[in-house]
């Protein structure tokens, strides 16, 4: 079919030209990694150097990739505002350097780790994943990152670790809506995964997209991407990871338990209380050309279905 194209056919030309430049300069980039941290001026610099050192491309798709302009300007990031353009308009001064992540709970290697030490160039991959939001819109994005499982293995969780809890930055000076929006939301934003979900090969810690380091509005410097779940599960700007024995109370489920819950698996057969989930609006989409397509179970990632055998997916789609 004419609309079933490969990533090379649909990714903007300048992205792939830049990507080839990075790959050609891989040896030089690797040399730069030996510099002291003071020589790496910004996280975008050192992150781009690690990205430029080369990465594997896996899990390609024949779906149309969403143009970068859409993926970077139409976002849910409520710490910056409720409008879809608020994140790009309000995040320009968001500081991601220095950045560290506190890792603790039931694991043998707890500590506060600089992001430079968490991101391992050898683990970086490009994965083209769909991102499906509860509001019935979706994108196809080439993410850059590493399997969450590789980080979990380095931390050596104990048998008491049944879930992984994630927490985003709390900084009302940088996040205006942490102070002003939704008093019922108990910031910082919290999300969580069951351990087997966190260890699944599809689960990605993303540090870039479209061949570049993550933009601030898309969750820089590091975010979670869980492609078979609704977008609110893919927490942004992570500063804390904790291995816990009890199911974490994730932020949206605490604030609106009738509408949101812990699992949030994409399920076209069960409507949100206020709208249908049977179809989605794939971006780019306009009022004159609404690119509406059927929603697929688990967002099309049927290889995760075994994780939920025996569960009532009607009950566990949100609550």
Backbone as numpy.savetxt, mean C-alpha at the origin, in Angstrom:
# Nx Ny Nz CAx CAy CAz Cx Cy Cz
-8.25 -9.19 -27.38 -9.09 -8.00 -27.38 -8.21 -6.75 -27.38
-8.68 -5.71 -28.03 -7.88 -4.51 -28.19 -7.61 -3.80 -26.88
-8.51 -3.95 -25.90 -8.32 -3.25 -24.65 -7.56 -4.07 -23.62
-7.01 -5.22 -24.02 -6.22 -6.06 -23.12 -4.76 -5.91 -23.49
-4.08 -4.92 -22.96 -2.74 -4.58 -23.38 -1.74 -4.94 -22.29
-0.46 -5.02 -22.68 0.58 -5.30 -21.71 1.03 -4.00 -21.07
1.83 -4.14 -19.99 2.28 -2.96 -19.27 3.12 -2.04 -20.17
3.92 -2.59 -21.08 4.74 -1.76 -21.95 3.89 -0.95 -22.91
2.72 -1.48 -23.27 1.85 -0.77 -24.20 1.17 0.42 -23.56
0.94 0.37 -22.27 0.08 1.38 -21.67 0.78 2.28 -20.67
1.93 1.91 -20.16 2.63 2.77 -19.23 3.17 3.98 -19.98
3.03 5.20 -19.42 3.52 6.38 -20.10 4.98 6.23 -20.52
5.29 6.72 -21.70 6.61 6.49 -22.29 7.73 7.00 -21.41
7.54 8.18 -20.78 8.63 8.76 -20.01 8.98 7.91 -18.80
8.01 7.16 -18.28 8.28 6.30 -17.13 9.23 5.18 -17.52
8.96 4.55 -18.66 9.81 3.43 -19.04 11.16 3.88 -19.56
11.25 5.07 -20.19 12.56 5.59 -20.55 13.40 5.83 -19.31
12.78 6.43 -18.30 13.50 6.67 -17.05 13.90 5.36 -16.39
13.01 4.39 -16.44 13.31 3.09 -15.84 14.52 2.45 -16.49
14.62 2.54 -17.82 15.78 1.95 -18.51 17.06 2.68 -18.11
16.96 4.01 -17.88 18.13 4.74 -17.43 18.60 4.23 -16.07
17.65 3.97 -15.18 18.01 3.46 -13.86 18.70 2.11 -13.97
18.13 1.23 -14.80 18.70 -0.09 -14.92 20.11 -0.03 -15.50
20.32 0.87 -16.48 21.64 1.01 -17.09 22.66 1.51 -16.08
22.20 2.33 -15.15 23.11 2.87 -14.15 23.16 2.08 -12.87
22.73 0.84 -12.91 22.61 0.05 -11.69 23.92 -0.08 -10.93
25.02 -0.31 -11.64 26.29 -0.49 -10.94 26.67 0.75 -10.17
26.49 1.92 -10.80 26.82 3.16 -10.11 25.93 3.37 -8.90
24.68 3.00 -9.02 23.76 3.17 -7.91 24.17 2.28 -6.74
24.59 1.05 -7.03 25.02 0.15 -5.98 26.22 0.73 -5.24
27.13 1.35 -6.00 28.26 1.98 -5.37 27.84 3.09 -4.42
26.81 3.83 -4.79 26.34 4.92 -3.95 25.79 4.43 -2.63
25.34 3.18 -2.58 24.78 2.66 -1.35 25.82 2.51 -0.25
27.11 2.55 -0.63 28.15 2.42 0.38 28.43 3.76 1.06
27.85 4.86 0.57 28.06 6.16 1.18 27.44 6.20 2.57
27.97 7.06 3.42 27.35 7.27 4.71 25.99 7.92 4.56
25.16 7.82 5.61 23.81 8.34 5.51 23.79 9.86 5.34
24.82 10.55 5.87 24.85 12.01 5.71 24.97 12.42 4.26
25.53 11.53 3.42 25.69 11.85 2.00 24.41 11.62 1.22
23.43 10.95 1.84 22.16 10.72 1.17 21.20 11.80 1.65
21.03 12.82 0.84 20.43 14.06 1.31 18.98 13.91 1.76
18.19 13.16 1.03 16.78 13.03 1.35 16.38 11.58 1.19
15.25 11.18 1.77 14.82 9.79 1.58 14.56 9.48 0.12
14.10 10.49 -0.64 13.89 10.24 -2.06 15.21 9.89 -2.74
16.29 10.52 -2.30 17.60 10.23 -2.88 18.02 8.78 -2.61
18.06 8.42 -1.33 18.55 7.07 -1.04 17.57 6.01 -1.50
16.27 6.33 -1.42 15.30 5.35 -1.90 15.43 5.17 -3.40
15.61 6.29 -4.12 15.74 6.18 -5.56 17.01 5.43 -5.94
18.05 5.58 -5.13 19.27 4.83 -5.39 19.04 3.33 -5.22
18.29 2.96 -4.20 18.01 1.55 -4.00 17.11 1.02 -5.11
16.12 1.82 -5.50 15.27 1.42 -6.61 16.09 1.32 -7.89
16.99 2.28 -8.09 17.80 2.28 -9.30 18.79 1.16 -9.39
19.08 0.52 -8.25 20.03 -0.59 -8.27 19.49 -1.81 -8.99
18.22 -1.76 -9.33 17.63 -2.86 -10.08 16.61 -3.62 -9.26
15.59 -4.12 -9.92 14.56 -4.88 -9.23 13.94 -5.85 -10.20
13.34 -6.88 -9.66 12.65 -7.89 -10.47 11.25 -7.42 -10.80
10.78 -7.75 -11.98 9.40 -7.49 -12.36 8.64 -8.80 -12.29
7.61 -8.82 -11.45 6.84 -10.04 -11.25 5.35 -9.73 -11.36
4.58 -10.78 -11.55 3.13 -10.68 -11.53 2.62 -9.58 -12.45
3.07 -9.60 -13.69 2.61 -8.62 -14.67 1.14 -8.88 -14.99
0.54 -7.94 -15.66 -0.87 -8.03 -15.97 -1.11 -7.60 -17.41
-2.22 -8.06 -17.98 -2.58 -7.56 -19.30 -3.69 -6.51 -19.19
-3.96 -6.03 -17.97 -4.92 -4.96 -17.80 -4.25 -3.61 -18.04
-5.06 -2.65 -18.40 -4.54 -1.30 -18.61 -4.05 -0.71 -17.30
-2.83 -0.20 -17.30 -2.30 0.46 -16.12 -2.88 1.86 -16.03
-3.28 2.24 -14.85 -3.81 3.58 -14.62 -2.70 4.60 -14.84
-2.94 5.67 -15.60 -1.90 6.69 -15.77 -1.44 7.25 -14.43
-0.16 7.55 -14.35 0.41 8.09 -13.12 -0.33 9.32 -12.64
-0.74 10.15 -13.58 -1.42 11.39 -13.21 -2.69 11.12 -12.44
-3.41 10.06 -12.79 -4.62 9.70 -12.05 -4.28 9.07 -10.71
-3.32 8.15 -10.73 -2.98 7.42 -9.51 -2.39 8.33 -8.44
-1.79 9.45 -8.84 -1.12 10.32 -7.88 -1.94 11.55 -7.52
-3.11 11.73 -8.11 -3.91 12.91 -7.80 -5.33 12.59 -7.34
-5.73 11.31 -7.36 -7.06 10.90 -6.93 -6.87 9.86 -5.84
-6.87 10.33 -4.59 -6.46 9.46 -3.49 -7.35 9.63 -2.27
-7.45 8.57 -1.49 -7.97 8.64 -0.13 -6.79 8.69 0.83
-6.68 9.78 1.55 -5.65 9.93 2.58 -6.20 10.99 3.53
-7.07 10.54 4.43 -7.92 11.46 5.17 -7.15 12.32 6.16
-5.93 11.93 6.49 -5.12 12.81 7.34 -4.87 14.15 6.67
-4.89 14.18 5.33 -4.71 15.43 4.60 -6.02 16.09 4.20
-7.13 15.36 4.25 -8.41 15.92 3.87 -9.30 14.87 3.24
-10.58 15.18 3.13 -11.55 14.21 2.63 -11.72 14.27 1.11
-11.26 15.34 0.48 -11.35 15.44 -0.97 -10.30 14.58 -1.64
-10.61 14.08 -2.83 -9.68 13.20 -3.53 -8.40 13.93 -3.95
-8.47 15.25 -4.13 -7.27 16.01 -4.51 -6.57 16.62 -3.30
-7.13 16.49 -2.11 -6.48 17.06 -0.92 -5.10 16.48 -0.67
-4.90 15.16 -0.80 -3.56 14.63 -0.53 -2.47 15.25 -1.39
-2.68 15.35 -2.69 -1.64 15.90 -3.54 -1.46 17.40 -3.30
-2.53 18.08 -2.95 -2.46 19.53 -2.75 -1.89 19.92 -1.39
-1.97 19.02 -0.41 -1.60 19.38 0.96 -0.40 18.64 1.51
0.19 17.74 0.72 1.26 16.90 1.27 2.65 17.28 0.80
2.77 18.39 0.10 4.07 18.74 -0.49 5.18 18.91 0.53
4.86 19.38 1.72 5.88 19.62 2.75 5.97 18.49 3.77
5.29 17.39 3.50 5.33 16.26 4.43 6.76 15.73 4.53
7.28 15.59 5.74 8.68 15.21 5.96 8.82 13.71 6.14
9.64 13.10 5.33 9.88 11.66 5.43 11.35 11.34 5.72
12.10 12.35 6.14 13.51 12.15 6.44 13.87 12.95 7.69
14.35 12.27 8.74 14.58 10.83 8.83 13.28 10.09 9.08
13.29 8.77 8.84 12.10 7.95 9.07 12.55 6.64 9.70
11.87 6.26 10.74 12.18 4.98 11.38 10.88 4.26 11.69
10.99 2.97 11.91 9.84 2.12 12.20 10.13 1.34 13.46
9.25 1.47 14.44 9.36 0.71 15.67 8.70 -0.65 15.47
9.46 -1.72 15.70 8.96 -3.08 15.51 9.08 -3.81 16.84
7.96 -4.38 17.29 8.00 -5.02 18.59 6.90 -6.04 18.76
6.57 -6.32 20.02 5.59 -7.36 20.32 6.25 -8.72 20.43
5.53 -9.73 19.99 6.00 -11.12 20.12 6.98 -11.46 19.00
8.21 -10.98 19.13 9.25 -11.30 18.14 10.61 -11.29 18.83
11.58 -11.91 18.21 12.90 -12.06 18.83 13.84 -10.91 18.48
13.48 -10.07 17.53 14.37 -8.99 17.12 13.65 -7.64 17.15
13.10 -7.26 18.30 12.43 -5.96 18.36 13.44 -4.82 18.28
12.94 -3.66 17.96 13.82 -2.49 17.92 13.22 -1.39 17.07
13.90 -0.27 17.04 13.54 0.84 16.17 14.54 0.87 15.02
14.03 0.66 13.83 14.87 0.48 12.65 14.75 1.66 11.71
15.89 2.19 11.28 15.87 3.21 10.23 15.32 2.59 8.96
14.55 3.38 8.21 13.96 2.84 6.99 15.04 2.36 6.03
16.20 3.02 6.03 17.29 2.58 5.17 17.70 1.14 5.45
17.55 0.72 6.70 17.94 -0.64 7.07 16.83 -1.66 6.81
15.60 -1.18 6.71 14.48 -2.07 6.43 14.41 -2.43 4.96
14.66 -1.46 4.09 14.53 -1.68 2.65 15.79 -2.34 2.12
15.67 -3.57 1.67 16.80 -4.34 1.14 16.72 -4.36 -0.38
17.70 -3.80 -1.09 17.63 -3.76 -2.56 17.41 -5.13 -3.19
17.98 -6.16 -2.60 17.86 -7.50 -3.19 16.42 -8.01 -3.18
15.59 -7.44 -2.30 14.20 -7.90 -2.19 13.23 -7.08 -3.02
13.69 -5.98 -3.62 12.76 -5.09 -4.32 12.20 -5.76 -5.58
10.90 -5.61 -5.75 10.21 -6.16 -6.91 9.22 -5.12 -7.43
8.91 -5.22 -8.71 7.79 -4.46 -9.27 6.61 -5.40 -9.41
5.49 -5.01 -8.83 4.28 -5.82 -8.92 3.13 -4.94 -9.38
2.46 -5.38 -10.40 1.35 -4.61 -10.94 0.07 -5.15 -10.33
-0.49 -4.40 -9.41 -1.63 -4.83 -8.61 -2.81 -3.88 -8.81
-4.00 -4.47 -8.74 -5.22 -3.67 -8.66 -5.40 -3.16 -7.23
-5.89 -1.94 -7.10 -6.28 -1.39 -5.81 -7.75 -1.02 -5.90
-8.57 -1.63 -5.07 -10.03 -1.47 -5.12 -10.49 -0.79 -3.84
-11.20 0.34 -3.99 -11.66 1.09 -2.84 -13.14 0.81 -2.57
-13.52 0.96 -1.31 -14.89 0.68 -0.92 -15.87 1.56 -1.68
-15.43 2.76 -2.03 -16.31 3.69 -2.74 -16.55 3.28 -4.19
-16.13 2.08 -4.57 -16.41 1.49 -5.88 -15.62 2.13 -7.00
-14.36 2.54 -6.72 -13.44 2.91 -7.78 -12.16 2.12 -7.61
-11.43 1.97 -8.71 -10.25 1.11 -8.68 -9.19 1.63 -9.64
-7.96 1.16 -9.42 -6.82 1.49 -10.27 -5.97 0.24 -10.47
-5.10 0.29 -11.47 -4.07 -0.72 -11.68 -2.73 -0.01 -11.62
-1.91 -0.35 -10.63 -0.71 0.43 -10.33 0.52 -0.46 -10.31
1.62 -0.04 -10.96 2.89 -0.77 -10.81 3.60 -0.33 -9.53
3.45 -1.14 -8.49 4.07 -0.84 -7.21 5.51 -1.34 -7.19
6.35 -0.69 -6.41 7.70 -1.17 -6.13 7.80 -1.44 -4.64
8.28 -2.61 -4.28 8.38 -2.91 -2.86 9.00 -4.27 -2.61
8.75 -4.78 -1.43 9.31 -6.08 -1.04 8.23 -6.86 -0.30
8.28 -8.18 -0.34 7.27 -8.97 0.38 7.30 -8.67 1.87
6.15 -8.42 2.44 6.09 -8.23 3.90 6.67 -9.45 4.60
6.49 -10.61 4.01 6.99 -11.84 4.63 8.49 -11.78 4.89
9.24 -11.13 4.00 10.70 -11.07 4.19 11.06 -10.26 5.42
10.32 -9.18 5.69 10.56 -8.40 6.90 10.13 -9.18 8.15
9.00 -9.84 8.07 8.52 -10.63 9.21 9.53 -11.71 9.57
10.07 -12.38 8.57 11.05 -13.44 8.83 12.29 -12.89 9.53
12.71 -11.68 9.16 13.87 -11.08 9.80 13.61 -10.75 11.26
12.36 -10.46 11.60 12.01 -10.11 12.98 11.80 -11.36 13.85
11.63 -12.53 13.24 11.48 -13.80 13.94 10.35 -13.77 14.99
9.10 -13.66 14.53 7.99 -13.68 15.48 7.91 -15.02 16.20
7.39 -14.98 17.42 7.22 -16.19 18.21 5.86 -16.81 17.91
5.60 -17.95 18.53 4.34 -18.65 18.30 3.15 -17.88 18.86
3.39 -16.89 19.72 2.30 -16.08 20.27 1.83 -15.01 19.28
2.55 -14.80 18.20 2.20 -13.78 17.21 1.15 -14.33 16.26
-0.08 -13.93 16.45 -1.19 -14.38 15.62 -1.62 -13.33 14.61
-1.30 -12.06 14.88 -1.69 -10.95 14.03 -0.52 -9.97 13.93
-0.57 -9.13 12.88 0.38 -8.04 12.74 -0.40 -6.74 12.77
-0.03 -5.86 13.67 -0.68 -4.56 13.83 0.21 -3.47 13.25
-0.37 -2.56 12.47 0.36 -1.47 11.84 -0.18 -0.13 12.33
0.70 0.84 12.43 0.29 2.16 12.89 0.95 3.22 12.02
0.19 4.23 11.66 0.73 5.31 10.85 1.25 6.43 11.74
1.90 7.40 11.13 2.46 8.53 11.87 1.36 9.35 12.54
1.62 9.79 13.75 0.75 10.77 14.39 1.52 12.08 14.49
1.10 13.08 13.74 1.77 14.38 13.72 0.79 15.43 13.20
-0.04 15.99 14.09 -1.05 16.96 13.64 -0.47 18.19 12.96
0.81 18.50 13.22 1.42 19.63 12.54 1.58 19.36 11.05
1.76 18.10 10.68 1.88 17.74 9.27 0.57 17.21 8.69
-0.23 16.59 9.53 -1.51 16.02 9.11 -2.64 16.90 9.67
-3.10 17.88 8.93 -4.09 18.82 9.48 -5.36 18.16 9.97
-5.78 17.07 9.33 -7.04 16.46 9.72 -6.93 15.51 10.89
-5.72 15.24 11.36 -5.61 14.50 12.61 -6.13 15.35 13.76
-6.09 16.66 13.59 -6.60 17.56 14.61 -8.05 17.95 14.34
-8.42 18.07 13.06 -9.68 18.73 12.73 -10.79 17.80 12.28
-10.46 16.59 11.81 -11.46 15.78 11.12 -11.90 14.59 11.94
-13.18 14.31 11.91 -13.76 13.12 12.51 -13.30 12.92 13.96
-13.86 13.66 14.89 -13.46 13.46 16.29 -13.59 12.01 16.74
-14.47 11.25 16.07 -14.64 9.84 16.46 -13.46 8.96 16.05
-12.63 9.43 15.12 -11.46 8.67 14.72 -10.36 8.87 15.74
-9.96 7.81 16.37 -8.93 7.88 17.40 -7.58 7.69 16.74
-6.98 8.80 16.28 -5.68 8.70 15.63 -4.61 8.33 16.65
-3.50 7.71 16.22 -3.11 7.45 14.84 -3.89 6.31 14.20
-3.89 6.30 12.88 -4.58 5.28 12.10 -3.93 3.92 12.36
-4.77 2.91 12.55 -4.31 1.56 12.87 -4.95 0.57 11.90
-4.17 -0.38 11.45 -4.68 -1.50 10.66 -4.02 -2.79 11.12
-4.51 -3.90 10.59 -3.94 -5.18 10.99 -4.25 -6.29 10.01
-3.45 -7.33 10.07 -3.64 -8.52 9.27 -3.46 -9.74 10.15
-4.17 -10.81 9.82 -3.88 -12.10 10.42 -2.49 -12.53 9.93
-1.80 -13.33 10.72 -0.43 -13.67 10.36 -0.33 -14.36 9.01
-1.28 -15.25 8.70 -1.19 -15.93 7.41 -1.46 -14.97 6.25
-2.29 -13.94 6.47 -2.49 -12.92 5.44 -1.21 -12.10 5.25
-0.58 -11.74 6.36 0.65 -10.96 6.29 1.77 -11.72 5.59
1.81 -13.03 5.77 2.87 -13.84 5.19 2.57 -14.27 3.76
1.37 -14.00 3.27 1.03 -14.44 1.92 1.93 -13.74 0.89
2.38 -14.44 -0.15 3.30 -13.84 -1.12 2.76 -12.59 -1.83
1.45 -12.40 -1.88 0.90 -11.21 -2.52 1.05 -9.94 -1.68
1.22 -10.08 -0.37 1.24 -8.91 0.51 2.57 -8.18 0.37
2.48 -6.88 0.08 3.66 -6.09 -0.31 3.82 -4.89 0.61
5.07 -4.62 0.98 5.42 -3.33 1.57 5.96 -2.47 0.44
5.21 -1.45 0.08 5.56 -0.64 -1.08 6.37 0.58 -0.67
7.43 0.85 -1.43 8.25 2.04 -1.23 8.33 2.89 -2.49
7.65 2.44 -3.55 7.67 3.19 -4.80 6.53 2.79 -5.70
6.40 3.53 -6.80 5.40 3.23 -7.82 5.84 3.88 -9.11
5.51 3.26 -10.24 5.87 3.79 -11.56 7.38 4.05 -11.67
8.19 3.19 -11.07 9.63 3.31 -11.21 10.28 4.36 -10.35
9.52 5.01 -9.46 10.04 6.08 -8.62 9.69 5.81 -7.16
10.35 6.54 -6.25 9.98 6.47 -4.85 8.54 6.95 -4.68
7.85 6.44 -3.67 6.45 6.82 -3.43 6.31 8.32 -3.26
5.31 8.92 -3.91 4.98 10.31 -3.61 4.34 10.40 -2.23
4.43 11.58 -1.63 3.84 11.77 -0.30 2.36 11.41 -0.28
1.64 11.82 -1.31 0.19 11.62 -1.33 -0.20 10.16 -1.47
0.72 9.30 -1.84 0.44 7.87 -1.99 0.97 7.03 -0.84
1.44 7.69 0.22 1.82 6.95 1.42 3.28 6.89 1.74
4.09 7.79 1.16 5.53 7.79 1.43 5.80 7.89 2.92
6.91 7.29 3.34 7.90 6.60 2.51 7.66 5.10 2.36
6.75 4.54 3.16 6.48 3.11 3.07 5.03 2.84 3.46
4.36 2.04 2.66 2.97 1.69 2.91 2.75 0.21 2.66
1.62 -0.27 3.12 1.21 -1.64 2.88 0.34 -1.70 1.62
0.44 -2.79 0.86 -0.46 -3.05 -0.26 -0.96 -4.49 -0.13
-2.25 -4.63 0.12 -2.88 -5.94 0.23 -3.91 -6.02 -0.88
-3.57 -6.55 -2.05 -4.38 -6.31 -3.25 -5.75 -6.96 -3.27
-6.00 -7.97 -2.42 -7.31 -8.62 -2.46 -8.30 -7.99 -1.47
-7.86 -6.96 -0.76 -8.71 -6.29 0.22 -9.02 -4.86 -0.24
-10.06 -4.29 0.35 -10.38 -2.90 0.05 -9.25 -1.98 0.51
-9.15 -0.84 -0.16 -7.98 0.01 -0.01 -7.68 0.49 1.39
-8.69 0.60 2.26 -8.42 1.14 3.59 -7.53 0.21 4.40
-7.38 -1.06 3.98 -6.48 -1.97 4.68 -5.01 -1.65 4.40
-4.74 -0.95 3.31 -3.36 -0.72 2.87 -2.83 0.57 3.50
-2.50 0.48 4.77 -2.13 1.62 5.60 -0.88 2.32 5.06
-0.86 3.65 5.18 0.22 4.48 4.64 1.15 4.98 5.75
2.33 5.47 5.34 3.28 6.14 6.23 3.44 5.38 7.55
3.86 4.14 7.44 3.93 3.25 8.61 5.11 3.63 9.51
4.85 3.76 10.81 5.90 4.03 11.78 6.00 2.96 12.86
5.02 2.04 12.90 5.05 1.03 13.95 4.45 -0.27 13.43
5.13 -1.37 13.72 4.66 -2.71 13.39 4.79 -3.54 14.66
3.71 -4.22 15.03 3.70 -4.98 16.28 3.10 -6.36 16.05
3.76 -7.37 16.57 3.25 -8.74 16.52 2.44 -9.00 17.78
1.15 -9.28 17.59 0.23 -9.36 18.73 -0.52 -10.68 18.70
-1.08 -11.04 19.84 -1.82 -12.30 19.96 -3.31 -12.13 19.73
-3.81 -10.89 19.86 -5.24 -10.61 19.69 -5.48 -9.80 18.44
-6.67 -9.95 17.85 -7.02 -9.21 16.64 -6.98 -7.72 16.91
-6.20 -6.95 16.13 -6.14 -5.51 16.35 -7.47 -4.83 16.05
-7.74 -3.75 16.76 -8.93 -2.93 16.50 -8.56 -1.90 15.45
-8.92 -2.16 14.19 -8.53 -1.25 13.12 -9.44 -0.02 13.11
-8.88 1.11 12.67 -9.49 2.41 12.89 -10.89 2.54 12.33
-11.11 2.14 11.08 -12.43 2.33 10.48 -13.47 1.45 11.15
-13.09 0.26 11.57 -14.04 -0.61 12.24 -14.44 -0.06 13.60
-13.51 0.61 14.27 -13.82 1.22 15.56 -14.78 2.40 15.36
-14.53 3.18 14.30 -15.32 4.38 14.11 -16.70 4.10 13.53
-16.77 3.17 12.54 -18.03 2.86 11.89 -18.19 1.34 11.77
-18.44 0.66 12.87 -18.47 -0.80 12.85 -19.58 -1.38 11.98
-20.64 -0.63 11.73 -21.71 -1.16 10.87 -21.24 -1.25 9.41
-20.28 -0.44 9.02 -19.86 -0.38 7.63 -18.50 -1.02 7.37
-17.63 -1.05 8.37 -16.27 -1.51 8.16 -15.89 -2.49 9.26
-14.94 -3.35 8.93 -14.51 -4.35 9.90 -13.08 -4.74 9.69
-12.72 -5.89 10.20 -11.30 -6.28 10.17 -10.88 -6.87 8.84
-11.69 -7.75 8.25 -11.20 -8.51 7.10 -11.23 -7.71 5.81
-12.36 -7.09 5.48 -12.44 -6.20 4.32 -11.99 -6.86 3.01
-12.30 -8.14 2.82 -12.01 -8.78 1.55 -12.97 -8.27 0.49
-12.46 -8.02 -0.71 -13.32 -7.56 -1.80 -14.34 -8.65 -2.12
-15.60 -8.30 -2.01 -16.69 -9.26 -2.22 -17.83 -8.58 -2.97
-17.96 -8.85 -4.27 -19.01 -8.19 -5.06 -20.41 -8.64 -4.71
-20.52 -9.73 -3.96 -21.84 -10.30 -3.66 -22.50 -9.67 -2.44
-21.76 -8.85 -1.72 -22.30 -8.22 -0.52 -22.12 -6.71 -0.64
-23.22 -5.98 -0.59 -23.16 -4.53 -0.74 -22.68 -3.86 0.54
-22.00 -2.74 0.36 -21.79 -1.82 1.45 -23.16 -1.32 1.89
-23.35 -0.97 3.15 -24.68 -0.51 3.59 -25.23 0.68 2.81
-24.34 1.42 2.12 -24.83 2.61 1.42 -24.66 2.55 -0.09
-24.05 1.51 -0.63 -23.90 1.42 -2.08 -23.54 -0.01 -2.48
-23.71 -0.27 -3.77 -23.41 -1.59 -4.31 -21.91 -1.78 -4.47
-21.45 -3.03 -4.29 -20.06 -3.37 -4.56 -19.94 -4.29 -5.78
-21.05 -4.44 -6.53 -21.05 -5.39 -7.64 -20.23 -4.91 -8.83
-20.07 -3.60 -8.98 -19.25 -3.05 -10.06 -18.31 -2.01 -9.50
-17.32 -1.64 -10.30 -16.36 -0.62 -9.89 -16.07 0.31 -11.06
-15.64 1.50 -10.75 -15.30 2.50 -11.76 -13.78 2.54 -11.87
-13.26 1.94 -12.93 -11.82 1.85 -13.14 -11.30 3.18 -13.69
-10.37 3.78 -12.99 -9.78 5.03 -13.44 -8.74 4.75 -14.53
-8.64 5.68 -15.53 -9.37 6.93 -15.67 -10.82 6.71 -16.09
-11.69 7.57 -15.57 -13.11 7.47 -15.84 -13.71 8.86 -15.71
-14.63 9.18 -16.59 -15.28 10.48 -16.56 -16.79 10.29 -16.57
-17.52 11.37 -16.36 -18.96 11.30 -16.41 -19.47 10.90 -17.78
-18.75 11.32 -18.82 -19.16 10.98 -20.18 -18.69 9.59 -20.57
-17.59 9.14 -19.98 -17.06 7.81 -20.28 -16.78 7.10 -18.96
-17.83 6.63 -18.34 -17.69 5.92 -17.07 -17.17 4.51 -17.34
-15.94 4.27 -16.95 -15.30 2.99 -17.22 -15.69 2.01 -16.11
-16.93 1.53 -16.15 -17.46 0.68 -15.10 -17.33 -0.79 -15.51
-16.79 -1.59 -14.60 -16.54 -3.01 -14.86 -17.04 -3.84 -13.69
-17.29 -5.13 -13.90 -17.71 -5.98 -12.78 -16.59 -6.14 -11.75
-16.96 -6.13 -10.48 -16.02 -6.40 -9.41 -15.82 -7.91 -9.29
-14.58 -8.33 -9.06 -14.28 -9.76 -8.93 -14.04 -10.13 -7.46
-14.41 -11.35 -7.14 -14.18 -11.85 -5.78 -12.70 -11.79 -5.45
-12.39 -11.34 -4.25 -11.01 -11.15 -3.82 -10.24 -10.24 -4.79
-10.97 -9.33 -5.45 -10.37 -8.41 -6.41 -9.67 -9.14 -7.55
-10.07 -10.39 -7.78 -9.47 -11.19 -8.84 -8.33 -12.07 -8.39
-7.92 -11.97 -7.13 -6.79 -12.75 -6.62 -7.33 -14.00 -5.91
-7.81 -14.93 -6.71 -8.46 -16.12 -6.16 -7.49 -17.03 -5.40
-6.19 -16.82 -5.56 -5.22 -17.67 -4.87 -5.23 -17.46 -3.35
-5.94 -16.45 -2.87 -6.03 -16.25 -1.42 -7.28 -16.90 -0.84
-8.14 -17.49 -1.67 -9.42 -18.01 -1.18 -9.24 -19.03 -0.07
-8.15 -19.82 -0.13 -7.97 -20.87 0.88 -7.77 -20.30 2.28
-7.36 -19.03 2.38 -7.16 -18.42 3.68 -8.47 -18.28 4.47
-9.59 -18.36 3.75 -10.87 -18.06 4.37 -11.84 -19.24 4.29
-11.29 -20.42 4.07 -12.14 -21.61 4.03 -12.85 -21.79 5.37
-14.15 -22.03 5.29 -14.94 -22.22 6.49 -15.48 -20.95 7.10
-15.07 -19.80 6.58 -15.57 -18.53 7.09 -16.81 -18.10 6.34
-17.70 -17.43 7.01 -18.88 -16.84 6.38 -18.47 -15.51 5.76
-18.25 -15.50 4.43 -17.75 -14.30 3.77 -18.81 -13.21 3.66
-20.06 -13.55 3.92 -21.08 -12.51 4.03 -20.88 -11.73 5.33
-20.68 -12.47 6.39 -20.49 -11.81 7.69 -19.14 -11.11 7.77
-18.12 -11.69 7.17 -16.76 -11.17 7.34 -16.32 -10.24 6.21
-17.26 -9.76 5.40 -16.80 -8.80 4.39 -16.46 -7.47 5.03
-17.15 -7.07 6.07 -16.80 -5.89 6.87 -16.78 -6.23 8.35
-17.83 -6.97 8.84 -17.98 -7.15 10.28 -17.90 -8.65 10.63
